[in-house]
């Protein structure tokens, strides 16, 4: 009986608090928002070549799948884009967090088959690392 009373009090108390709390309206993410200090993420993508097939075949498949047209999506900043010999390509992007799914889907739809993908959230540490090095001198 005590448990039922306690459960009722807790349910009533949380319901009353929810009714008196001011409503918060969640705004939908802006799909084409520009990356800013408060919404940007960096993403490093490893595009690992399928080494069982020649490069010309991989490039033809990427062309057919629309990779070169779709990646990177318009408005996504390319911070760096390197070829890592023996691995493939390493691309670091800066984008609003709300566009993370779009980048992922673009790669799933256009790069898979030619590349295996790996994703790593990253951040710019260069200034901090250099400052720590200079301070240690």
C-alpha positions in Angstrom: 0.0 0.0 0.0 2.8 2.4 0.9 4.5 1.7 -2.5 1.2 2.6 -4.3 0.9 5.8 -2.3 4.5 6.7 -3.0 4.1 6.0 -6.7 1.0 8.2 -6.8 2.7 11.0 -5.1 5.7 10.8 -7.4 3.5 10.7 -10.4 1.4 13.6 -9.3 4.4 15.6 -8.2 6.2 15.2 -11.5 3.0 15.9 -13.5 2.4 19.1 -11.5 6.0 20.2 -12.1 5.7 19.5 -15.8 2.5 21.5 -16.0 3.9 24.5 -14.3 7.3 24.5 -16.1 7.5 27.0 -19.0 7.2 25.2 -22.3 10.4 25.0 -24.4 10.0 25.0 -28.1 12.7 23.0 -29.9 13.5 24.6 -33.2 14.4 22.2 -36.1 18.0 22.2 -37.1 18.9 24.5 -40.0 19.9 22.1 -42.8 22.0 24.7 -44.6 23.4 26.5 -41.5 27.0 27.8 -41.7 29.4 26.3 -39.2 29.9 28.7 -36.3 31.9 28.4 -33.0 28.8 27.1 -31.2 27.5 24.6 -33.8 30.5 23.4 -35.8 32.0 20.0 -35.6 35.1 18.7 -37.5 35.0 15.3 -39.0 37.9 13.3 -40.3 36.9 10.7 -42.9 39.2 7.8 -44.0 38.3 6.7 -47.5 40.1 3.4 -47.7 40.6 2.1 -51.3 39.4 -1.3 -52.3 42.9 -2.6 -53.2 41.6 -5.7 -54.9 40.5 -3.6 -57.9 42.5 -1.2 -60.2 42.2 2.6 -59.6 40.6 3.2 -63.0 37.8 0.8 -62.1 37.3 2.5 -58.7 37.2 5.9 -60.3 34.7 4.7 -62.9 32.5 3.4 -60.1 32.8 6.7 -58.2 31.8 8.6 -61.3 28.8 6.3 -62.0 27.6 6.7 -58.4 27.9 10.5 -58.5 30.6 10.8 -55.9 32.5 13.6 -57.6 29.4 15.7 -57.9 28.0 15.0 -54.4 31.1 15.0 -52.1 31.7 17.2 -50.3 28.1 18.6 -50.0 27.8 22.3 -50.9 28.5 24.5 -47.9 30.6 21.9 -46.0 34.2 23.3 -45.5 37.1 21.1 -46.5 39.8 21.7 -43.9 42.3 19.2 -45.5 42.2 16.5 -48.1 45.2 14.2 -48.5 46.1 11.0 -50.2 47.7 8.5 -47.7 49.6 6.1 -49.8 48.6 2.5 -49.2 45.4 3.6 -47.4 43.4 5.9 -49.6 42.3 9.4 -48.8 41.9 11.3 -45.6 39.5 14.3 -45.6 38.8 16.6 -42.7 35.6 18.6 -42.9 34.1 21.4 -40.8 30.3 21.5 -40.8 27.3 22.3 -38.6 26.4 19.4 -36.4 22.9 19.4 -38.0 24.5 18.3 -41.3 26.4 15.3 -40.0 23.7 12.9 -41.3 23.8 14.5 -44.7 27.6 14.0 -45.0 27.2 10.4 -43.9 24.4 9.6 -46.4 26.3 11.3 -49.2 29.3 8.9 -48.6 27.0 5.9 -48.2 25.3 6.6 -51.5 28.3 7.5 -53.6 31.5 6.2 -52.1 30.7 2.7 -50.9 32.0 0.0 -53.1 35.1 2.0 -54.1 36.0 3.0 -50.5 35.5 1.6 -47.0 34.8 4.5 -44.8 35.8 5.4 -41.2 34.7 8.5 -39.4 36.5 10.3 -36.5 35.2 13.5 -34.8 38.2 15.8 -34.6 39.2 19.3 -33.3 41.9 21.7 -34.2 44.7 21.4 -31.6 47.5 23.1 -33.6 47.6 26.4 -31.8 47.4 24.7 -28.3 50.1 22.2 -29.2 52.5 24.9 -30.6 51.8 27.2 -27.5 52.6 24.3 -25.1 55.8 23.5 -27.1 56.9 27.1 -27.1 56.2 27.5 -23.3 58.3 24.4 -22.6 61.4 25.9 -24.4 
